Amino acid sequence: MKGDPGQALSELDRQIEQCRGDFVQEAELRAHKATWLTALSKWSEGATELAQAAELAGRAVEWQKQSEYLYGQGLLLARMPEQRGRAHQVWLRAASVAQLAKDGPMQIKAHRRIVQMYAGMADWAQAIAESGVLLRLLEENGMDRERVEALRNRAAMHQMRQRADRAVKDLARAVDLAQTLDDPALSLQTRLHYKALDDYLHPEKAGSLAELLVEAESLGDTASVAHIALEQAGAALRAGRFDDAQEHAGRAREAALDGPDPVRYLLACALIAEAREKLGDRAGVIEILLTCKGSLEDLLGPTAGQQVVVLLDSLEHRWGRDGVERALSDYRARAQTRAAGKDSRSTK
């Protein structure tokens, strides 16, 4: 927003005084004033202006506008921890008014905010209860893709409360619903979510991920390819199959780089480093970590490599200073050999 805030607020106050009695115009001006107050981080004052705007819109029987102002008021109240209870009530009112306006999307927005607020507070019981309302509204409005996501989110909340049986039921519903939609990637991702939980609960029955990997690759779904390959790499590491772990993590790394997906890229590099360390290839550990650092900095900027620096620094604790120096020497010799090979090929 441009201009002097003090002057803008004074001008808005003047205009508000001039249009007393014109409920719609005054409501719009107060909402505009709330925008300026929000930019100044004056949450409480902005919420008060939006409350007044909502009341004025109600007098004018402008239900859609009133629900929008109430929704905005809830957003500002939710920024103040002591006002979150009021935010809940205001959003409920916004949804109720939106129902009068036959504005289903606004009803959904308000209830989704309630769920997000309680999830952010780690109040899983309340978030789960509110998710039930949200799911009903999504179904009534024919928003099946959003229902899949809401079911997956509620399953995660059940897991936080250690209620795996309920999480499984929600994920099973999500899988069934996703398979009715014309969205193969969503169906695949939902089945992956279900399989991860089912395998965790029943490790003795855990099946192969190979078929799902082929499906992800055929869809060009790099996020799912990286996810599956990371799962395979982790399983191979736990089973002591370190060459296989390195191969799977390498596939995850390539997919994450194609994404790009910096988080999975870092995880894949860390798994490659762990597999190489188990195989006694300390120079290879340093090589993959330095490569990872450079790639993350290329993707995200110079500070992104700090997480890898922490991993590199931890090597001395495990290997000792002499061990790190020997690994560095081997790494440099390997790099020089590769460079010499490239030079010889280029002169032919």
Salt bridges, closest charged atoms under 4 A:
GLU11 OE2 - ARG14 NH2 2.38
ASP13 OD1 - LYS33 NZ 2.74
GLU17 OE2 - ARG20 NH2 2.74
GLU26 OE2 - ARG20 NH1 3.02
GLU26 OE2 - ARG30 NE 2.98
GLU49 OE1 - ARG30 NH1 2.89
GLU49 OE2 - LYS33 NZ 3.15
GLU55 OE2 - ARG59 NH2 3.13
GLU68 OE1 - LYS65 NZ 3.96
GLU130 OE2 - HIS88 NE2 3.29
GLU140 OE2 - ARG136 NH1 3.04
ASP144 OD1 - ARG147 NH1 3.02
ASP170 OD2 - ARG154 NE 2.76
ASP170 OD2 - HIS158 NE2 3.56
ASP170 OD1 - ARG173 NH1 3.98
ASP183 OD2 - ARG145 NE 3.11
ASP199 OD2 - LYS195 NZ 2.90
GLU204 OE2 - HIS202 ND1 3.97
GLU215 OE2 - ARG191 NH2 2.41
GLU217 OE2 - ARG251 NH1 3.86
ASP244 OD2 - ARG241 NH1 2.91
ASP261 OD2 - ARG264 NH1 2.78
GLU277 OE1 - ARG318 NH2 2.92
ASP281 OD1 - ARG334 NH2 3.10
GLU287 OE1 - ARG276 NH1 3.83
GLU287 OE1 - ARG334 NH1 3.97
GLU287 OE2 - ARG338 NH1 2.54
GLU297 OE2 - LYS293 NZ 2.84
GLU316 OE1 - ARG321 NH1 3.42
GLU325 OE2 - ARG321 NH2 2.37
